[in-house]
Amino acid sequence: MKKDLHEIEDLLRESRLPDTDFSQSRYAIWHRIINAQRERRKPRAFYFLPSWVWILASILLTGVCILVMYYLASF
């Protein structure tokens, strides 16, 4: 048993590593997965606008609604 282990250890020491770098291939695979998820979640309609545009539009819409309410309350 001990001799078998030594033979295996020697065999492993003498063998060369594969030519491909596993960390690089994992990195490339994760990048492909992340890019595919981004493409799938890519917005279709007006969601491509930045968030500050939506904030400004909601503030303006709220202001217009308040003005309309004051105008209608004056009657």
C-alpha positions in Angstrom: 0.0 0.0 0.0 2.7 2.4 1.0 4.7 1.6 -2.1 1.6 2.2 -4.3 1.2 5.7 -2.7 4.8 6.5 -3.4 4.5 5.4 -7.0 1.4 7.5 -7.4 3.1 10.5 -5.8 6.2 10.1 -8.1 3.9 9.8 -11.1 2.1 13.0 -10.2 5.4 14.8 -9.6 6.7 13.8 -13.0 3.6 14.5 -15.0 3.3 17.9 -16.6 0.3 20.2 -16.1 -2.1 20.7 -19.0 -1.5 23.5 -21.4 -4.7 25.3 -20.6 -5.0 27.6 -17.6 -8.1 26.6 -15.7 -8.4 29.9 -14.0 -8.5 31.7 -17.3 -11.1 29.4 -18.7 -13.3 29.7 -15.6 -12.9 33.5 -15.9 -14.0 33.4 -19.6 -17.0 31.2 -18.8 -18.2 33.5 -16.0 -17.8 36.5 -18.3 -19.9 34.8 -21.0 -22.6 34.0 -18.4 -22.6 37.5 -17.0 -22.8 39.0 -20.5 -25.6 36.7 -21.5 -27.6 37.8 -18.4 -27.0 41.4 -19.1 -28.2 41.0 -22.7 -31.3 39.1 -21.5 -32.1 41.9 -18.9 -31.5 44.7 -21.4 -34.5 47.0 -21.3 -36.7 47.3 -24.3 -38.9 50.5 -23.9 -38.3 53.7 -22.0 -36.2 52.0 -19.4 -33.0 52.9 -21.2 -33.3 56.4 -19.8 -31.1 57.2 -16.8 -32.7 57.3 -13.3 -32.4 61.1 -12.9 -34.7 61.6 -15.9 -37.4 59.4 -14.2 -36.9 61.3 -10.9 -37.3 64.7 -12.6 -40.3 63.5 -14.6 -42.0 62.2 -11.4 -41.4 65.5 -9.6 -42.8 67.5 -12.5 -45.8 65.2 -12.8 -46.5 65.6 -9.1 -46.2 69.4 -9.3 -48.6 69.4 -12.3 -51.1 67.2 -10.4 -50.9 69.6 -7.3 -51.5 72.6 -9.5 -54.5 70.9 -11.2 -55.9 70.0 -7.7 -55.6 73.7 -6.6 -57.2 74.9 -9.8 -60.1 72.5 -9.4 -60.6 73.3 -5.7 -61.0 77.0 -6.6 -64.4 76.3 -8.3 
